[in-house]
């Protein structure tokens, strides 16, 4: 075989390996119930922050720990521990998407996406 054929085969094998790796590491949308049944798998969970229970964030003690309670679309409420800084405008959020894994009795989030009220709401107050 020529060297160019061997190099081509190696490049194709690496490309296939990268594609397979990206397919395996993708997470999916779920609820807390499904996440707790499949501990260790990464999920996206959509829900709302429970404003009554508030948040725990002390940047002096640990700037990379933000704890809050969230209710998913099925009405199941769980504690979420975000191992990152508190998201900007979290208190204004209408909807929260947490990305992470279940560990023990709470959800360990590595990332949080916050949906805030739109500025394009025809000057109607957001409820």
C-alpha positions as CSV (number, residue, x, y, z in Angstrom):
1,X,0.0,0.0,0.0
2,X,1.1,3.5,-0.6
3,X,1.7,5.9,2.2
4,X,-1.1,8.2,1.0
5,X,-3.6,5.3,1.2
6,X,-2.5,4.5,4.8
7,X,-2.8,8.1,5.8
8,X,-6.2,8.3,4.2
9,X,-7.4,5.2,6.1
10,X,-6.1,6.7,9.4
11,X,-7.9,10.0,8.8
12,X,-11.2,8.2,8.0
13,X,-10.8,6.1,11.1
14,X,-10.2,9.2,13.3
15,X,-13.2,10.9,11.7
16,X,-15.5,7.9,12.5
17,X,-14.2,7.8,16.0
18,X,-14.9,11.5,16.6
19,X,-18.4,11.1,15.2
20,X,-19.1,8.1,17.4
21,X,-17.8,9.9,20.5
22,X,-20.0,12.9,19.8
23,X,-23.1,10.7,19.4
24,X,-22.5,8.9,22.7
25,X,-21.9,12.0,24.8
26,X,-25.1,13.8,23.8
27,X,-27.7,14.3,26.5
28,X,-31.5,14.4,26.0
29,X,-34.4,16.3,27.5
30,X,-36.1,14.5,30.4
31,X,-38.0,15.0,33.7
32,X,-36.6,14.6,37.2
33,X,-38.4,11.2,37.4
34,X,-36.5,9.8,34.4
35,X,-33.2,11.4,35.6
36,X,-33.5,9.7,39.0
37,X,-34.2,6.4,37.4
38,X,-31.0,6.7,35.2
39,X,-28.5,8.1,37.7
40,X,-25.2,8.9,36.1
41,X,-26.6,9.8,32.7
42,X,-26.7,13.5,31.6
43,X,-30.1,15.1,31.0
44,X,-31.6,18.5,30.1
45,X,-34.5,19.2,32.5
46,X,-36.9,22.1,31.8
47,X,-38.8,23.6,34.7
48,X,-39.5,26.6,36.9
49,X,-37.6,27.9,39.9
50,X,-39.5,27.7,43.2
51,X,-39.3,31.3,44.3
52,X,-40.9,30.5,47.7
53,X,-37.9,28.4,48.7
54,X,-35.4,30.9,47.4
55,X,-31.8,30.2,46.6
56,X,-28.5,29.6,48.4
57,X,-25.5,31.4,47.1
58,X,-22.5,32.6,49.1
59,X,-19.7,33.8,46.8
60,X,-17.4,34.4,49.8
61,X,-17.7,30.8,50.9
62,X,-18.0,29.0,47.6
63,X,-18.4,31.0,44.4
64,X,-19.0,27.9,42.4
65,X,-22.0,26.5,44.2
66,X,-25.6,27.8,43.6
67,X,-28.5,25.8,45.1
68,X,-32.2,26.3,44.3
69,X,-35.4,24.2,44.0
70,X,-37.0,23.6,40.7
71,X,-40.3,22.1,39.5
72,X,-40.2,20.2,36.2
73,X,-43.0,20.0,33.6
74,X,-44.5,17.0,35.4
75,X,-44.7,18.9,38.7
76,X,-41.9,17.1,40.5
77,X,-39.8,19.3,42.6
78,X,-36.1,18.7,43.4
79,X,-33.1,20.5,44.7
80,X,-30.6,21.6,42.1
81,X,-27.0,22.2,42.9
82,X,-25.3,24.2,40.1
83,X,-21.5,23.9,40.2
84,X,-20.9,27.2,38.6
85,X,-21.6,30.9,39.4
86,X,-25.1,32.1,39.8
87,X,-26.7,32.9,36.4
88,X,-27.2,36.6,35.6
89,X,-30.9,37.7,36.0
90,X,-31.8,34.4,37.6
91,X,-34.6,36.1,39.6
92,X,-36.2,37.4,36.4
93,X,-36.4,33.9,34.8
94,X,-39.7,32.5,33.5
95,X,-38.2,29.1,32.7
96,X,-35.0,27.3,33.6
97,X,-33.2,24.5,31.8
98,X,-30.6,22.6,33.9
99,X,-28.0,20.3,32.3
100,X,-26.4,17.7,34.5
101,X,-26.7,14.4,36.3
102,X,-28.6,13.0,39.3
103,X,-26.4,12.2,42.2
104,X,-27.9,11.0,45.5
105,X,-31.1,12.9,46.3
106,X,-30.5,16.1,44.3
107,X,-29.7,17.1,40.7
108,X,-26.0,18.1,40.1
109,X,-26.1,20.7,37.3
110,X,-23.0,21.6,35.3
111,X,-24.9,24.3,33.3
112,X,-28.1,26.3,33.6
113,X,-29.9,28.1,30.8
114,X,-32.3,30.9,31.9
115,X,-35.3,32.1,29.8
116,X,-36.1,35.7,30.9
117,X,-39.1,37.7,29.9
118,X,-39.0,39.0,26.4
119,X,-38.5,42.7,25.7
120,X,-40.9,42.3,22.7
121,X,-44.1,41.8,24.7
122,X,-46.0,44.9,23.4
123,X,-45.5,46.6,26.8
124,X,-47.7,44.1,28.5
125,X,-46.6,43.2,32.1
126,X,-45.2,39.7,32.4
127,X,-47.1,37.5,34.8
